[in-house]
Amino acid sequence: MSKKLEVLIIGGGPAGSTAGSLLAKAGMSVKLLERAVFPRYHIGESITTSCRGILDYLGALEKVNSRGYTSKSGALLRWGKEDDWVIDWTQQFGPDMRSWQVERADFDHVLLEHARESGVNVVEGARVKKVLFEGDRAIGAEWVDPESGETVTTHADFVLDASGRAGLIGAQHFDYRQPHEIFRNVAIWGYWDGGELLPNSPKGGINVVSSDDGWYWVIPLSGDRFSVGFVTHKTNFVERRKEFDSSEDMLLAMIAESPTVKGLVAPGTFQGKARVEQDFSYVADRFCGDGYFLMGDAACFLDPLLSTGVHLAMYSGLLAAASISGITHGDVTLAEAQSFYETLFRNAYVRLFTLVSGFYQKHAGKDRYFALADSLARDEAVSENTPDVAFGEIISGGTDLREAADASGKASESIEQVIMGQKQQKSPVQELLDAAAEAQERARLAVAPQERLIPDTAIDTNDLYDVGNGFYLLMEPRLGVGKADASA
């Protein structure tokens, strides 16, 4: 291109910071508009190992390592009436397979500052009023300058929407976001000074404990501090909330109803404040279009059961940056880059959605959950290991990175086609697959087609690839999009 490519990023969380750092290092002019002034509080403290790999690629790994976060090596699930499920990544994949339990205010601030140091023009306290379009193409945004209070118009070659649940493009401009009824949940949580994890928990690992009405998390943070919360459907939350004078009273009562969680927090002291947030899950009908990419929560939000929010954010930031880099270097056309991004990001979301949906439908037993994960991992080398390995790889985020880098391009086949194949074979995990399919169908029916302002140029996300000539994520010697050799 004859001029320096200009990219505008809306949102400075993990998705925006990741994409911004990569694009600035690739020599592009990047402006990032963040509404808050960092550091700012955010939930989502349990990080997957995939994020460690992306941070290393960003050049930010040592910065995060130096923060003193609790080292996380997996998870322990006490789900249903079965024995505990111990998922220890260091035993499954080696001693370097670990991540952290973080203070998100600090973690996100580190990433945003790294983006600034990488050359991104970061503006904090900037309120974006709207994304600008010419026809169906995004061309920039109108935003309020925090210093002057004046409305500023910034034009760009690409707009990356990392605006979180606000969803400036998907929810506000096009209104093509689908809510998932079975995940219309509410989380209530707080912090304890002191506490403990269940016996046999992986070092620093999250504990997830089911109940008849939802599930609990117990996360060990640095300084012997614990994040403890309860997630339940909105209907149940609203009814139970009437019983209590305050959110704090409700949180303590919910914890008292679980002998397991009550015992874990018993050595600690409640810090005295409860937080409540709607964890309503949703997905946009499309993740990209002419001149724009939706990243992280702006594209989709999934129930936090498997702690994959930051993974999806950073993974989508990596893919968006690769897509734009691939276009500028001539790896792919604009349409091909959109196909690459849409399929790889949606595959990651659908895989996790399918796994989480099974958990919410019934306590099917860990063997069937492991079998479901094995089919979704779609890799013979993984399948040859013990039954828990595929499950461990998926919840670590490793499956997405492995598939993205598959130079054969075959892994870019839509995961939905794999799910359909499992159903046709009358798989032993049929009930779990049906549960996910039903949840998706209910979401589609929740929004009438005439209410969705999908552009005429929309891509059919079910027919994006010629599997024999697919695309893959190129990371060396530079970031971009690789194209499989159809003759190989």
Buried (B, 14 or more C-beta within 10 A) or exposed (E): EEEEBBBBBBBBBBBBBBBBBBBBBBEBBBBBBBBBEBBBEBBBBBBBBBBBBBBEBBBBBEBBBEBEBBBBBBBBBBBBEEEBBBBBBBBBBEEEBBBBBBBBEBBBBBBBBBBBBBBBBBBBBBEBEEBBBEEBBBBBBBBBBBEEEEEBEBEBBBBBBBBBBBBBBBBBBBBBBBBBBBBBBBBBBBBBEEBBBBEEBBBBBBBBBBBEBBBBBBBBBBEBBBBBBBBBBBEBBEEBBEEBEEBBEBBBEBBEBBEBBEEBBEEBEBEEEBBBBEBBBBBBBBBBBBBBBBBBBBBBBBBBBBBBBBBBBBBBBBBBBBBBBBBBBEBBEEEBBBBBBBBBBBBBBBBBBBBBBBBBBEEBEBEBBBBBBBBBBBBEEBEEBEBBBBBBBBBBBBBBBBBBBBBEBBBBBBBBEBBBEBBEEEBEBBBBBBBBBEBBEBBEEEBEEEEBEBBEEBBEBEEBBEBBBBBBBBBEEEBBBBBBEEEE
